[in-house]
Amino acid sequence: MWAVGTLVALVTIAMLVANLEAANRENLSRERIEQVALFIGIAVAATTLIVLLAIGGASLGWTGFGDKKLWDWLQLLSALAIPVVLAIAGFWFTTQQEARQQRIETQSAQQAQEIETQRAEAERELAEQRAQDAALQAYFDQMGSLLLRSGLRESEKGSEVRTLARARTITVLGRLDPERRQAVIQFLLETELIQRVEGRAPIITLKGGANLVKADLAGADLQGARLSDANLRDATLGVADLRDADLFGADLRDANLRQTDLRGAYTEDFGEGPKHLVSNEMLEEQAKHLEGATMPDGQKYEDWLKSKDSGEHK
């Protein structure tokens, strides 16, 4: 009898302790965990009390259980175990339902948070796109006014209108993304404002840190353009005309210079004296592609490379 009672008590405790651990893993409230612990204590105390009464009564003979057979004891224990098992099953089911409900609520909250984050990100990107579109349109409007009303094309070097046009161009290039930056460069090329035309110097110079990162300038006529200190990193300049362009301090890292004409491109201007050409070594070190390019000294890249590899180049 004692062994059977002990077994029932151990099974009861094990099931409830497992349920308590599950409740803790599910991060249930402290109040719920305390309820589980209290139920364990009550179950243990009740089971222990039943076993002790049965053992004590059987040994003293006052319960009338002394003459009971094994089958009688099993029937009695079964009758006592039924409410305990039902209580444990009900408690376990309720706890599982609450844990499942809490998981569902947690997942729903996480999904709602993700949706809200995505919505906020989409709104932020949309607002940024609208701001860039507005900046680009404002630039076109301003430049149109300078060209048509302020005589930008006929203005003198160093004039206020040229200074204003250059300042607005440098500013907007720093604000826009590569796609809209390309639209600005295309506008400047089509209006012939940044290249040398018929012996005339560029009206707008892009020197002083113009942001041309990843700009697509393939085939652009940039002859005589002032690009000193311009950021041309990752820019596409394939087949572009950069003859006599000012590249002093320009960042050409990873730029694509396939078949680009770089004859006379220089890094320093000594006024009436000779210009200091961009070195072939610097271009080879920085540019990502130079295949077919005409180097500043007039050599084809492949010819210069052969002379360099053979030791003829000094």
C-alpha positions, 0 to 999 in steps of 0.5 A, a space after each residue: 500500500 505504501 509503495 502504491 501511494 508513493 508511486 501515485 505521489 511521485 507521478 503526480 509531482 512529476 507531471 505537475 513539475 513538468 507543467 511548471 517548467 513548461 509554464 516557465 518556458 512559455 514565459 507565463 505571468 508570475 501569478 500563473 507560475 505561482 498558481 502551478 506551484 500552489 497546485 503542486 503543493 496541494 496535490 502532494 499534500 493530499 496524496 501524502 495524507 491519503 497514503 498515510 491515513 490508509 497505512 495508519 488505519 490499516 495498521 491500527 485496525 480502526 478503519 476496517 481496512 485490515 482485512 482488505 484483499 489486494 483487489 479491494 485496495 486496487 479498487 479503493 486506490 482507483 476510486 481515489 485516483 480518478 478525481 486526482 487524474 481528472 484534476 491534473 488533466 484539466 489543469 494541464 489542458 487549461 495551461 496548454 490552452 493558455 500557453 497556445 493562446 499566448 503564443 498566438 497573441 505574441 506571433 500576432 503582435 510580432 506580425 503587426 509590428 513587422 507590418 507597421 515597420 514595413 509600412 513606415 519604411 515604405 512611407 519614408 522611402 516614398 517621402 524621400 523619393 518625393 523630396 528628390 523629385 521636388 529638388 530635381 524639378 526645382 533645379 531645372 526650374 532655377 537653371 531654366 530661369 538662369 538660362 532664359 532670363 539671366 543670360 547664363 550662356 552669355 555671362 562672363 567668367 566669374 560673374 554672379 550668375 555663373 557662380 549661382 549656377 555652379 553652386 546650385 549644381 554642386 548642391 543638388 548633385 550632393 542631394 540626389 541619388 545616382 538616377 536623378 544625378 544622371 538626369 542633372 548631368 544629362 541636362 548639363 551636357 545637352 545645354 553644353 554647360 560643362 564642356 568646352 564648345 568651339 573653343 569656349 571654356 565650360 560655363 559651369 565647372 564641377 570642380 570642388 567635390 561634385 558628387 558623381 558617384 555611380 554616374 552614367 556618363 558613357 559617351 558623354 562629351 566632357 572635353 575640357 570639363 573642370 572635374 577637379 576634386 569630383 567624386 567619380 567613384 564607380 562612375 561609367 565613363 566608357 567611350 566618353 571624351 575627356 580630352 583636356 579635362 581637369 582631373 586634379 584630385 578627382 576620385 576615379 576608383 573603380 571607374 569604368 574608362 573603357 575606350 575613354 579618350 583621356 588625351 591631355 587630361 591633366 591634374 595641374 594647370 600652370 597657366 600659360 605653361 604646360 599642364 601636368 598630365 594625369 599619370 598612366 600609373 594613377 589611372 591604372 591603379 584607380 580605374 576598374 576598366 581601361 581596355 581600349 582607352 587612350 591615355 593622357 600621353 596619347 598612347 593606347 592603354 594596351 600599348 602602354 601596358 606592353 611597354 611597361 611590362 617589357 621594361 621600356 616604359 620609364 
